[in-house]
Every structure is written in structure tokens, then in C-alpha cells.
């Protein structure tokens, strides 16, 4: 374990992938790390989650983690695109990306458990049932109030989700989430029922992982199989203007999901109909305008992950960018040292902000490329539906990048102490 952060006390709020990554990266550099999680137990909830090769290299830098994840993850050589009437459009191969590194797609809860256990093995203190109700900072410390206890550290990294309390502290006002105009039906299930129907039995093939996307006007449906044909995950993105004030996640209805694809190919209906009702979630996609800042006035509290920048699923980068946040924050703290925490936090924001903003935008452009397509045109030019796979996003080593640009970033901040990020860029 490196000792470059020895003496630094880091408080982290939220045990998602942003918080766990920050905890691991700070701890392996010698910091004392306390991670606060509001839930009373580590939850195994969720369905499929995707990590690009940019975050895959982070997993591979943690001894034993990638090896533990590989058997439970999805392995396919590409994505097959079909129109809503089941007309085959094209196949997008991932072969070109192999040199960029390994991708990991699997069950959120199973992957989370592996990362959680790695954090514990390094000595990260995780306090469950610790809902943060208040943040504070002075010129020399920052902290949280948890279950009536006031706990101080050198810095607070807040990955407390899309309804972040820390977000309110940083901004100075409550910034409520808004509907993006879309929602996703999501499911993770076994393939026992799929095997019984000749139309869907192919999804239970133990020799190959399938990955298929059906596209239609303002709707897309993606199915993936994994774990030797025993597990199936699907997502159905559709228009939805429901209010997200109270909840953005609720039990889904199989009948309502089928209605969103009523004129589609029977195979899509069959997959949805074979989904157990208790395995279906209706997830409202939350939108927030880019924040004017991720850091508090005294630069000792910083937002990470969804608290700073919620992503649409069509970016396929939300979790990966959260992990990049955690790595970047840890390295900035390492390079600045205990006496220069505010400098580290300002550098973290300046390094991360433009990359995150540009990556966020791909979620909208990818979605609209599918949802707003002219399908008569698409059938004549099927290659137009392929996902842009940007090297600048995926073939990226965030740790190396921080080490490369930290000094020049700090120098620029010293020349311009009033610098603020511009969300319009």
C-alpha cells in the first residue's frame, strides 16, 4: 500500500461505484477512509450495468477484482440491431475496441459485492445505516453529521446520488431533479421460461452470450444474456413524462411494458411476457442541468458520480465516469497533500468537468439517433444505427491523465483563482 496520503482523513458519502472507487483509491494511497452508507445492509438490487474499457482498466488495477468479475459478466463479440418488425439491420462488432482494454457488463449487485469486498480488504471502514443529514466545513476541515454524531475529516467526497443533499450544500439551494421525458422498463431474470418457447429458446444458449437491440420510433428494446445462458437482462426505453418528485423507481407492469411495443415483432412481446412480475422495474430517467460547480465554497466538499452529473443510460458511461471521478479525486489529494486539500479539490473539478460534460451529451445524441430515426431510411442505410464508440472516451487512462496534467492545472488555477467551470461549453 502506498503511503502518499498517510495522515489524510477522507470521509466519503454513498457506497455506489463513485464512493467505493474513491475509497479504494484513497485507502491504497494510505489515507484513513470512512465511507457512510444510508442503507442498513449492502443491497444486491439491480440488473445489468455496463463498464467501458476506460473503467475496465481501473478494475484491472485492483488485484483479483477483474478475475472475480469475469465469470459473472456478459461476453459477446458484438451487438445485433433489428428493426421493430424484426428486420435484421446490421451487427456492430466490438473487435476494434479490444486493444483499448476489457469491458465488464454484468449484474449490478454482483459486481458491486466484489468491489465492496475489495474495499473492505484494504481497510476501508464502511458504516452502514449512516444517513448523512448535514455537511459542514471550515478553512481547515470538513465533515458530516450522522445519527447525531459530528464527524470531521480533511475532506468530504459526496457520491450520494441523484437526490444528493451535498448538492444542495454545494449550490446553496435545492436543485430538484426533473423528468428527462423518458423511462426504462428494466428486468433481470432466469431463462427457464424462455427455454420453453421456440421463439425465445435461443436466448438460453449456454455456448454464446447474445446481445440484440430492436429499434423503433421513440422506443428501443435491448436484451442481453450471460452466465452460460442462465441469466437474461432486458431494458425498454420509452417516452414518459411522469412526475419524478416523489419517486423515479417503481415496480413495473408486464402489460404496460407490452403496450409500449404493441405493434412490434412477436419475439419482443414473448420476451417481455416471460418476465416474472416481481423482476420488472419501471425506472424514470432523471435529468438535471449541468451544475455551475461541484465543490463547496471552502473547497473541502466535492460531489462525485450521479450527485454531480446524472447520465442517461444511452451514454453507456454513467458508472464508468463515476469511477473516473473517484480515481481523479484520490490522485489529486495524493499530489496536493494534507496541507493543500482545497487545491486538490479545485484541480479535481477542473480536470473532470469538461470531459464529463462532453461525455454526458453522448447520451442524448445516441438516444436521438435511434429514437428519432426515419426507419425507411434506416433500412436502406442500416450502418447509421451503430453506436459511436469514441476512442477519446473509451481508450482513456484517467489515472495517467491526472498525473500528466495536475501541475499545469494547479498553475492555471493559481493564475486565475476565480476560475469557475462553464456548463455552456
Residue pairs with C-beta under 8 A, 6 or more apart in sequence:
1 27
1 28
1 29
1 30
1 122
2 28
2 29
2 30
2 334
3 29
3 30
4 29
4 30
4 334
5 26
5 29
5 30
5 31
5 330
5 333
5 334
5 338
6 30
6 31
7 30
7 338
8 26
8 30
8 31
8 32
8 154
8 155
8 333
8 337
8 338
8 341
9 31
9 32
9 34
9 152
9 153
9 154
9 155
10 22
10 23
10 26
10 31
10 32
10 33
10 34
10 153
10 154
10 155
10 156
10 157
10 333
11 34
11 36
11 142
11 143
11 144
11 151
11 153
11 155
11 156
11 157
12 19
12 22
12 23
12 26
12 33
12 34
12 35
12 36
12 156
12 157
12 158
12 159
13 19
13 35
13 36
13 132
13 144
13 156
13 157
13 158
13 159
13 160
13 166
14 35
14 36
14 37
14 38
14 158
14 159
14 160
14 161
14 305
14 307
15 35
15 37
15 39
15 42
15 116
15 126
16 159
16 161
16 305
16 306
16 322
17 112
17 115
17 305
17 319
17 322
17 323
17 326
18 159
18 304
18 305
18 306
18 307
18 322
18 323
18 325
18 326
19 35
19 37
19 157
19 159
19 304
19 305
19 326
20 35
20 112
20 115
20 116
20 119
20 326
21 58
21 115
21 322
21 323
21 325
21 326
21 327
22 157
22 159
22 304
22 325
22 326
22 327
22 329
22 330
23 33
23 35
23 119
23 124
23 126
23 326
24 62
24 115
24 118
24 119
24 122
24 124
24 326
25 326
25 327
25 329
25 330
25 331
26 33
26 329
26 330
26 333
27 33
27 119
27 122
27 123
27 124
28 122
29 330
29 333
29 334
31 330
31 333
32 153
33 123
33 124
33 125
34 125
34 127
34 151
34 153
35 119
35 124
35 125
35 126
35 127
36 127
36 130
36 131
36 132
36 144
36 146
37 126
37 127
37 128
37 129
37 130
38 129
38 130
38 131
38 132
38 160
39 128
39 129
40 128
40 129
41 128
42 112
42 113
42 116
42 128
43 109
44 109
44 110
44 112
44 113
45 108
45 109
46 107
46 108
46 109
46 112
46 188
47 107
47 108
47 186
47 187
47 188
47 233
47 235
47 281
48 74
48 105
48 106
48 107
48 108
48 188
48 224
48 226
48 233
48 235
49 105
49 106
49 107
49 108
49 111
49 319
50 103
50 104
50 105
50 316
50 319
50 320
51 59
51 103
51 104
51 105
51 111
51 319
51 320
51 323
52 103
52 316
52 317
52 320
52 393
52 394
53 97
53 100
53 101
53 102
53 103
53 394
53 395
54 100
54 101
54 320
54 324
54 393
54 394
54 395
54 396
54 397
54 398
55 104
55 319
55 320
55 323
55 324
56 66
56 101
56 102
56 103
56 104
57 101
57 102
57 397
58 323
58 324
58 327
58 398
58 399
59 65
59 66
59 69
59 104
59 115
60 66
60 101
60 102
61 399
62 115
62 118
64 118
65 114
65 115
65 118
66 102
66 104
68 114
69 104
69 106
69 111
69 114
70 104
71 227
72 106
72 107
72 110
72 111
72 226
72 227
73 104
73 105
73 106
73 111
73 226
74 105
74 106
74 209
74 211
74 224
74 225
74 226
75 209
75 226
76 94
76 208
76 209
76 210
76 211
76 224
77 93
77 94
77 95
78 91
78 92
78 93
78 94
78 95
78 211
79 91
79 92
79 94
79 211
79 212
79 213
79 387
80 88
80 90
80 91
80 210
80 211
80 212
80 213
81 88
81 89
81 90
81 91
81 92
81 212
81 213
81 215
81 382
81 385
81 386
82 88
82 89
82 212
82 213
82 214
82 215
82 265
83 89
83 214
83 215
83 216
83 375
83 378
83 379
84 214
84 215
84 216
84 217
84 219
84 261
84 263
84 264
84 265
84 268
84 375
85 264
85 265
86 214
86 265
86 267
86 268
87 379
89 215
89 378
89 379
89 382
89 385
90 382
90 383
90 385
90 386
92 386
92 387
94 103
96 389
97 103
97 389
97 394
97 395
99 395
100 391
100 394
100 395
101 394
101 395
104 111
105 224
105 226
106 226
107 188
107 231
107 233
116 126
119 126
120 126
127 146
129 147
130 146
130 147
131 146
131 147
132 144
132 145
132 146
132 160
132 165
132 166
133 145
133 146
133 165
134 144
134 145
135 142
135 143
135 144
135 145
135 156
135 158
135 165
135 166
135 169
135 296
135 301
136 142
136 143
136 144
136 145
136 150
137 143
137 156
137 296
137 297
137 298
137 300
137 301
138 298
138 300
139 298
141 152
141 153
141 154
141 300
142 152
142 153
142 154
142 155
142 156
142 296
142 298
142 300
142 301
143 150
143 151
143 152
143 153
143 156
144 150
144 151
144 156
145 151
154 300
154 338
154 341
155 300
155 301
155 302
155 333
155 341
155 344
155 345
156 166
156 300
156 301
156 302
157 302
157 304
157 326
157 329
158 164
158 165
158 166
158 167
158 301
158 302
158 303
158 304
158 307
159 303
159 304
159 305
159 306
159 307
159 322
159 325
159 326
160 166
160 307
161 305
161 306
161 307
162 177
162 248
162 286
162 288
162 306
162 307
162 310
163 177
164 303
164 306
164 307
166 301
166 303
166 307
167 175
167 291
167 303
167 307
167 308
168 174
168 175
169 296
169 301
170 291
170 293
170 294
170 295
170 296
170 301
170 303
171 291
171 292
171 293
175 288
175 291
176 245
177 244
177 248
177 286
177 287
177 288
177 310
178 244
178 286
178 287
178 288
179 240
179 241
179 242
179 243
179 244
179 284
179 285
179 286
179 287
180 284
180 285
180 286
180 287
180 312
181 239
181 240
181 241
181 285
181 287
182 237
182 238
182 239
182 240
182 285
182 312
182 367
183 237
183 238
183 239
183 240
183 242
183 282
183 283
183 284
183 285
184 235
184 236
184 237
184 238
184 282
184 283
184 285
184 313
185 235
185 236
185 238
185 252
185 257
185 260
185 272
185 280
185 281
185 282
185 283
186 233
186 234
186 235
186 236
186 252
186 280
186 281
186 283
187 232
187 233
187 234
187 235
187 252
187 275
187 279
187 280
187 281
188 231
188 232
188 233
188 279
189 231
189 232
189 233
189 274
189 275
189 276
189 279
190 230
190 231
190 232
191 203
191 204
191 225
191 229
191 230
191 231
191 232
193 274
194 200
194 201
194 203
194 204
194 232
194 271
194 274
195 201
195 204
197 270
197 274
199 266
199 267
199 270
200 267
200 270
200 271
200 274
202 210
203 210
203 223
203 225
203 229
203 232
203 271
204 225
204 229
204 230
204 232
205 225
205 229
206 228
206 229
206 230
207 229
208 229
209 224
209 225
209 226
209 229
210 223
210 224
210 225
211 222
211 223
211 224
211 225
212 222
212 223
212 224
213 220
213 221
213 222
214 220
214 221
214 222
214 264
214 265
214 268
215 370
215 373
215 375
215 378
215 385
216 261
216 264
216 375
217 371
217 373
217 375
218 238
218 239
218 371
218 372
219 236
219 237
219 238
219 239
219 260
219 261
219 371
220 236
220 237
220 370
220 371
221 234
221 235
221 236
221 237
221 261
221 264
221 268
222 234
222 235
223 232
223 233
223 234
223 271
224 232
224 233
224 234
225 231
225 232
225 233
226 233
232 271
234 271
234 272
234 275
235 313
236 257
236 260
236 261
236 272
237 285
237 313
237 314
237 367
237 371
238 260
240 284
240 285
242 284
244 284
244 286
247 284
248 283
248 284
248 285
248 286
249 281
249 282
249 283
249 284
250 281
250 282
251 277
251 278
251 280
251 281
251 282
252 277
252 280
252 281
252 282
253 277
253 280
253 282
254 272
254 273
254 275
254 277
254 280
256 282
257 272
257 275
257 280
258 269
258 272
258 273
261 268
261 269
261 272
285 312
285 313
286 310
287 310
287 312
288 310
289 423
290 309
290 357
290 360
290 423
291 303
291 308
291 309
291 423
292 420
292 421
292 423
293 349
293 420
293 421
294 302
294 303
294 304
294 308
294 349
294 352
294 353
294 421
295 301
295 302
295 303
295 345
295 346
295 348
295 349
296 302
298 342
299 341
299 342
299 343
299 345
299 346
300 341
300 342
300 345
301 345
302 329
302 345
302 348
302 349
304 322
304 325
304 326
304 329
305 321
305 322
305 325
305 326
306 318
306 322
308 325
308 356
309 321
309 356
309 357
309 360
310 318
311 317
311 318
311 321
311 359
311 360
311 363
312 318
312 360
312 363
312 364
312 367
313 363
314 362
314 363
314 364
314 366
314 367
314 370
315 359
315 360
315 362
315 363
315 366
316 366
316 387
317 359
317 362
317 363
317 393
321 355
321 356
321 359
324 352
324 355
324 398
325 348
325 352
325 356
327 398
327 399
327 402
328 348
328 351
328 352
328 398
328 402
329 344
329 345
329 348
331 399
331 402
331 403
331 406
332 344
332 345
332 347
332 348
332 351
332 402
332 406
333 341
333 344
335 344
335 402
335 403
335 406
336 343
336 344
336 347
336 410
343 410
343 413
346 413
347 406
347 409
347 410
347 413
349 421
350 409
350 412
350 413
350 419
350 421
351 401
351 402
351 405
351 406
351 409
353 421
354 421
354 425
357 423
357 425
359 393
362 388
362 390
362 393
365 388
366 387
366 388
369 384
369 385
370 385
373 384
373 385
377 384
378 384
378 385
412 419
413 419
